[in-house]
Amino acid sequence: MNTFTNLKKLLLGGIISLTLVAVVACSGSVDPTVVDTSVDQPVAAQTGTPEQVVAVADIATTSSPDTVLDNAMDSPIILGDLDELAELDGTASDSIQAAFDGDSDDGPTGDALPELAEAEIDLTPAEIVEAQSLHLASVYEEVVQSVVYIVAEVSQISGRDGIGSGSGFVWDTEGHIVTNYHVIQNADKLTVKFFNGREYRADIVAWDLSADLAVIKLRNVEHDLVPIAVGDSSEIRPGEMAIALGNPFGEEFTMTTGIVSAVSRTLRSGFSSYSIPSVIQTDAAINPGNSGGPLLDMNGAVIGVNTQIKSESNQSSGVGFAVPVDLVKRVVPSLITEGHHTYALMGISGNEVNIDIRESSSLLGDVLGAIVLTVTPDGPAELAGIRGDTGERAPSGRLISGLENWDGDIIVSLNSIRMKSMDDLIGYLALNTAPGDDIVVGIFRDGVEIAIPMTLGSRPEIS
């Protein structure tokens, strides 16, 4: 009899579980003509288009006309009366126990069910919109105290007399502010204004040209600084909310919203032959003056630093770019403590494996990665035994475009992480490695995949 009773309890628990499940369930291209993005040096320039990628610092200058001015809820969850189900076994007030005595000393299961029964949610569309508005207003009020308006004055001594403006945000309580390099480029005087009206002079600490990032430091701070909340850009997905805070066209402390349009873009900073990896694309309105300001997730944590827009009119066209915060988290501490940031170097140039390369080299369609075109003499890749393309070269050693044999090694993984493209390769190196690290490079060569150990070098300094 005892076993029969326990079997009934097991059946009862299953019925309740299925009921809860049922209730919850019912509620509610790569251009083949472009030889793209080398790790250490470009293979060839990207073909021009009517569009231009511009930085968005909103620099006004009296220099020559050809100077670029802007481098610049749920449906209701309703639970039934659990007591009525329990009465089937005459145990209306008992908690559901394990099916067989002595199997477990744990407490009763389903302890949270009565609380769920009270948590009925029923929002109208208008209430959902209102809730979103209230949430955005709360994010603004919390984050705006960490955002600054930067005015950069350039004297005639530098040959670029004028005044520019941009944005930035508080990194720590010591007065360090993160912004874009192009916001403070050549500035002789920096003025930083907060939402509370406080204004301070600031000094340039250091910058990183490859990522278009810079750190400045406030002088004689007289109020409590609130560092911005730092998020994680590796986990964001297209479609998630994106919020931009900054000072477009000098309109101080402006919020715009949109979504993350794409991730893992690769973008030239404009100051270096190296590319910014894992760039975030957004349709949140970014305009001149937004440069250096934060791109936030829906909870107000910074996921990127707004840096460029793609536009024919130098104004927002819904295509903006932000340096990923995971790169910022590596670069900024180095700038503060060392005065520079050093990136790991493989010593190769390459291209994504595209259909033209497949057709030319008879590659199977499932081989993805980055084909190695050139290797730097005595660089880490050459020393490790990685091979470049054997096509015809200029006296400088660079491959002559159109005369490649497309027979270089194809990098398909780094440390067992699959690389689908050259962008993946650049991003992994910048965000996960440091000079001197030992890595294992997965190579596709002569129809087979092999593993080659390599010790990474250091990129040369860019002044």
C-alpha positions in Angstrom: 0.0 0.0 0.0 2.8 2.4 0.9 4.4 1.9 -2.5 1.0 2.5 -4.2 0.6 5.7 -2.3 4.1 6.9 -3.3 3.4 6.1 -6.9 0.3 8.3 -6.7 2.4 11.1 -5.3 4.8 10.7 -8.2 1.9 10.8 -10.7 0.5 13.9 -8.9 3.8 15.7 -9.2 4.0 14.9 -12.9 0.5 16.2 -13.5 1.3 19.5 -11.7 4.6 19.9 -13.6 2.8 19.3 -17.0 0.1 21.8 -16.0 2.7 24.5 -15.2 4.5 23.9 -18.5 1.2 24.1 -20.4 0.2 27.3 -18.8 3.5 29.0 -19.4 3.7 27.8 -22.9 0.2 29.2 -23.7 1.1 32.6 -22.3 1.5 34.8 -24.2 28.8 39.6 -48.1 32.1 40.0 -48.8 33.1 41.8 -51.9 35.5 39.5 -53.8 37.2 42.5 -55.4 38.5 43.8 -52.1 41.7 42.4 -50.6 40.7 43.1 -47.0 42.2 43.7 -43.7 45.7 42.4 -42.9 46.7 41.6 -39.4 49.9 43.6 -39.6 49.7 45.6 -42.8 47.1 46.1 -45.5 47.3 44.1 -48.7 45.6 46.7 -50.9 43.3 49.6 -50.4 39.6 49.1 -50.4 37.8 50.1 -53.5 36.2 53.6 -53.3 32.5 54.2 -53.1 30.4 57.3 -53.0 30.0 56.7 -49.3 32.7 57.7 -46.9 33.4 56.6 -43.4 34.0 59.6 -41.2 34.8 60.2 -37.6 32.3 62.2 -35.6 34.1 64.6 -33.4 32.6 67.8 -34.8 35.9 69.7 -35.2 35.6 73.2 -36.5 38.8 74.5 -38.0 40.2 77.3 -40.1 42.6 75.0 -41.9 42.6 74.3 -45.6 39.2 73.4 -47.2 40.2 69.8 -47.8 40.7 69.2 -44.1 38.2 66.7 -42.8 36.2 68.6 -40.1 34.7 65.6 -38.3 37.3 63.0 -37.7 35.4 62.8 -36.1 6.5 41.0 -20.9 5.1 38.6 -20.7 1.5 37.5 -21.1 -0.3 36.5 -17.9 1.0 33.5 -16.0 -2.0 32.1 -14.1 -1.5 29.0 -11.9 -4.4 26.8 -11.0 -5.5 25.8 -7.5 -2.8 23.4 -6.4 -4.9 22.3 -3.4 -7.6 20.9 -5.6 -5.0 18.7 -7.3 -3.6 17.6 -4.0 -7.0 16.6 -2.7 -6.9 13.6 -5.1 -4.7 11.9 -2.6 -6.2 13.5 0.5 -3.1 15.7 1.1 -4.5 19.1 0.5 -2.2 20.9 2.9 0.9 18.8 2.3 3.9 19.8 0.2 4.8 17.5 -2.7 7.4 15.0 -1.4 9.8 12.7 -3.1 8.1 9.7 -4.6 9.7 7.1 -2.4 10.4 7.3 1.3 14.0 7.7 2.2 15.3 8.6 -1.2 16.2 12.2 -0.1 16.4 14.2 3.0 15.8 17.4 1.0 12.9 19.8 1.8 9.7 19.8 -0.2 9.9 20.5 -3.9 7.9 23.3 -5.5 8.4 25.8 -2.7 8.1 28.8 -5.0 4.9 27.8 -6.6 2.6 29.8 -4.3 4.7 32.9 -4.9 4.4 32.4 -8.7 0.6 32.2 -8.3 0.6 35.7 -6.8 2.9 37.1 -9.5 0.3 37.6 -12.2 1.5 40.0 -15.0 -1.0 41.6 -17.3 0.3 44.6 -19.2 -1.5 46.4 -22.0 0.5 47.6 -25.0 0.3 51.2 -23.7 1.6 50.1 -20.3 4.5 48.3 -22.0 5.4 51.5 -23.9 5.2 53.5 -20.7 7.4 51.0 -18.9 10.0 51.2 -21.6 9.9 55.0 -21.5 10.3 55.0 -17.7 13.2 52.6 -18.0 15.0 54.7 -20.6 14.5 57.8 -18.4 16.0 56.0 -15.5 19.0 54.9 -17.5 19.5 58.5 -18.7 19.3 59.9 -15.2 21.8 57.3 -13.9 24.3 57.4 -16.7 24.3 61.1 -17.7 26.3 61.9 -14.6 29.2 59.9 -16.0 29.1 61.4 -19.5 31.0 64.6 -20.3 31.1 67.2 -23.0 34.7 67.9 -24.3 35.7 71.2 -25.9 39.1 71.0 -27.6 40.9 74.2 -28.6 43.7 74.1 -31.1 46.1 77.0 -31.3 47.7 78.5 -34.4 51.0 77.1 -33.3 49.9 73.6 -34.4 48.7 75.0 -37.7 45.1 74.0 -37.1 43.6 77.0 -35.3 40.0 76.2 -34.2 37.7 74.7 -31.7 36.2 71.2 -31.8 34.0 69.2 -29.5 33.2 65.7 -28.7 32.1 63.4 -25.8 33.6 61.1 -23.2 32.8 59.3 -20.0 34.2 58.8 -16.5 36.5 55.8 -16.2 37.5 56.0 -12.5 37.3 58.2 -9.4 40.8 59.5 -10.1 39.5 61.7 -12.9 40.4 59.7 -16.0 38.1 60.3 -18.9 37.9 58.0 -22.0 37.2 59.5 -25.4 38.4 59.2 -29.0 41.8 60.2 -30.1 40.4 62.4 -32.9 38.4 64.4 -30.3 41.5 65.6 -28.6 44.0 65.4 -31.5 46.5 68.4 -31.4 44.5 70.1 -28.7 46.3 72.7 -26.6 43.4 73.3 -24.2 40.7 70.9 -23.0 37.6 71.9 -21.2 35.4 69.2 -19.8 31.8 69.9 -18.7 29.5 67.7 -16.6 25.7 67.5 -16.6 25.6 69.1 -13.2 27.3 72.2 -14.7 30.7 71.6 -13.3 33.6 72.4 -15.7 37.2 71.4 -15.5 40.4 71.7 -17.4 42.0 68.5 -18.4 45.3 67.1 -19.6 46.0 64.4 -22.2 47.4 61.2 -20.6 47.9 59.0 -23.6 46.3 57.7 -26.8 46.1 54.6 -29.0 46.0 55.4 -32.7 45.1 51.9 -33.8 41.8 51.9 -31.8 41.2 55.7 -32.0 41.1 55.9 -28.2 42.5 58.4 -25.7 42.6 59.1 -22.0 42.5 62.5 -20.5 42.6 63.5 -16.8 40.7 66.2 -15.0 42.4 68.8 -12.9 41.3 69.8 -9.4 38.0 67.9 -9.3 35.5 69.4 -6.8 32.7 66.9 -6.9 32.2 63.1 -6.6 32.9 61.3 -9.8 30.7 58.4 -10.9 32.5 55.9 -13.1 30.4 54.5 -15.9 29.2 50.9 -15.6 31.3 48.7 -17.9 29.6 45.9 -19.8 30.6 43.0 -22.0 30.7 43.4 -25.8 31.4 39.8 -26.5 27.9 38.7 -25.6 25.8 41.3 -27.4 23.7 40.2 -30.4 22.2 42.1 -33.4 18.7 43.2 -32.4 19.5 44.1 -28.8 18.8 47.6 -27.7 21.5 50.2 -28.1 21.6 53.7 -26.4 24.0 56.5 -27.4 24.8 59.4 -25.1 26.8 62.3 -26.2 26.8 65.8 -27.5 25.9 65.8 -31.2 26.5 69.2 -33.0 27.2 70.6 -29.5 23.8 69.8 -28.3 24.8 68.8 -24.8 23.9 65.4 -23.1 21.7 64.0 -25.8 20.3 60.4 -25.8 19.4 58.5 -28.9 18.2 54.9 -29.1 18.2 52.1 -31.6 19.5 48.5 -31.9 22.7 46.7 -32.4 22.7 46.4 -36.2 25.7 44.1 -36.5 28.8 42.9 -34.6 32.3 41.8 -35.4 32.9 44.5 -38.0 36.5 45.5 -38.8 37.2 49.2 -39.2 40.2 51.3 -39.9 40.8 54.0 -37.3 42.0 56.5 -39.8 45.3 56.9 -38.0 46.9 53.5 -38.5 47.2 50.7 -41.1 45.9 48.4 -38.4 42.2 47.7 -38.0 39.9 48.1 -35.0 38.5 44.6 -34.3 35.0 43.4 -33.3 33.4 46.9 -34.0 29.8 47.3 -33.1 27.4 48.7 -35.7 24.3 50.5 -34.6 21.4 52.5 -36.0 21.1 54.6 -32.9 21.6 58.2 -34.3 25.3 59.1 -34.0 26.4 62.5 -35.4 29.5 64.8 -35.2 30.0 65.5 -31.5 29.0 62.0 -30.4 32.6 60.8 -30.8 34.1 59.4 -27.6 30.7 59.0 -26.0 29.3 55.7 -24.7 27.2 53.2 -26.5 25.1 51.5 -23.8 23.1 48.3 -23.5 19.5 48.4 -22.2 20.7 48.4 -18.6 23.0 51.4 -19.0 26.3 49.6 -19.2 28.8 50.8 -21.8 29.4 48.3 -24.6 31.3 50.6 -26.9 32.8 54.0 -27.6 31.1 55.8 -30.5 33.7 56.6 -33.1 32.6 56.8 -36.7 29.6 57.0 -39.0 29.1 56.0 -42.6 27.4 58.8 -44.5 27.4 60.7 -47.7 26.3 63.9 -45.9 28.5 63.7 -42.8 25.3 63.2 -40.8 23.7 60.1 -39.4 22.4 57.7 -42.0 21.7 55.0 -39.5 25.1 53.4 -39.8 27.3 54.2 -36.8 30.2 52.3 -35.4 31.6 51.9 -31.8 34.9 50.5 -30.5 34.0 47.4 -28.5 34.3 47.9 -24.7 36.2 44.6 -24.5 39.0 46.3 -26.4 38.6 49.4 -24.3 39.1 47.3 -21.1 42.4 46.2 -22.4 43.7 49.4 -23.9 42.7 52.0 -21.3 44.4 50.5 -18.3 47.6 50.3 -20.4 47.3 53.9 -21.4 46.9 55.0 -17.8 49.7 52.9 -16.3 52.2 52.6 -19.2 51.4 55.5 -21.5 50.8 53.1 -24.5 49.2 49.8 -25.4 51.1 47.1 -27.2 49.3 44.6 -29.4 50.3 41.0 -30.3 51.7 40.4 -33.8 51.7 37.4 -36.0 53.5 38.9 -38.9 51.2 38.1 -41.8 48.9 39.8 -44.2 45.9 37.9 -45.6 42.4 37.8 -46.9 39.2 36.0 -46.1 38.6 32.8 -48.0 35.9 33.8 -50.5 34.4 32.3 -53.6 37.1 33.6 -56.0 39.8 32.0 -53.9 37.9 28.8 -53.6 37.5 28.6 -57.4 41.1 29.5 -58.0 42.5 26.9 -55.5 39.8 24.2 -55.7 39.0 24.5 -52.1 36.0 22.7 -50.6 33.1 24.9 -49.5 33.5 23.9 -45.8 37.0 25.3 -45.5 36.7 28.7 -43.7 39.3 31.0 -42.4 42.0 33.5 -43.5 44.4 32.7 -46.3 47.9 33.9 -45.7 49.3 36.1 -48.6 52.5 37.4 -47.1 54.6 36.7 -44.1 57.0 39.2 -42.5 60.6 38.2 -42.9 61.8 36.8 -39.5 58.4 37.5 -38.0 56.6 35.1 -35.7 54.6 33.5 -38.5 57.7 32.8 -40.7 59.7 31.6 -37.8 56.9 29.2 -37.0 56.9 27.8 -40.5 53.7 29.4 -41.9 53.7 29.9 -45.6 52.5 32.7 -47.7 51.3 32.9 -51.3 53.9 32.0 -54.0 52.6 34.5 -56.6 54.6 37.2 -58.3 55.9 39.9 -56.0 57.2 43.5 -56.3 60.7 44.3 -55.2 59.3 45.3 -51.9 58.2 41.8 -51.4 54.5 42.6 -51.6 52.3 40.4 -53.8 51.3 42.0 -57.1 47.5 42.1 -57.2 46.1 39.8 -59.8 49.2 37.6 -59.9 48.5 35.6 -56.7 48.5 31.8 -56.8 46.2 31.5 -53.8 48.3 28.7 -52.4 49.2 30.2 -49.0 48.3 28.5 -45.7 44.8 29.0 -44.5 44.4 29.8 -40.8 41.3 27.9 -39.7 41.8 28.1 -35.9 43.7 29.8 -33.0 44.0 27.9 -29.8 41.3 25.5 -31.1 38.8 28.4 -31.6 37.5 28.2 -35.2 38.3 31.3 -37.4 35.6 31.9 -40.0 37.2 35.0 -41.5 40.1 37.4 -41.3 37.9 39.6 -39.1 37.7 36.7 -36.6 41.5 36.4 -36.6 42.1 40.1 -36.1 39.5 40.2 -33.3 40.8 37.1 -31.5 44.4 38.4 -31.4 43.5 41.9 -30.2 41.0 40.8 -27.5 42.6 37.6 -26.2 46.3 37.6 -26.7 49.4 39.6 -25.7 53.0 39.9 -27.0 55.0 36.8 -26.0 52.0 34.5 -25.7 52.4 31.0 -27.1 49.5 30.0 -29.3 48.6 27.0 -31.5 47.6 27.9 -35.1 45.4 25.5 -37.0 46.5 25.5 -40.6 44.8 24.0 -43.7 47.6 23.0 -46.1 47.7 20.5 -49.0 44.3 19.2 -48.2 44.9 18.5 -44.5 44.7 20.4 -41.3 47.8 20.7 -39.1 48.7 22.4 -35.8 51.6 24.8 -35.7 52.9 26.3 -32.4 53.8 30.0 -32.5 55.1 32.7 -30.1 53.5 36.0 -30.8 55.5 39.2 -31.3 54.7 42.8 -30.7 53.4 45.4 -33.1 55.8 48.3 -33.7 54.9 51.5 -32.0 52.9 54.1 -33.9 53.7 57.7 -33.3 
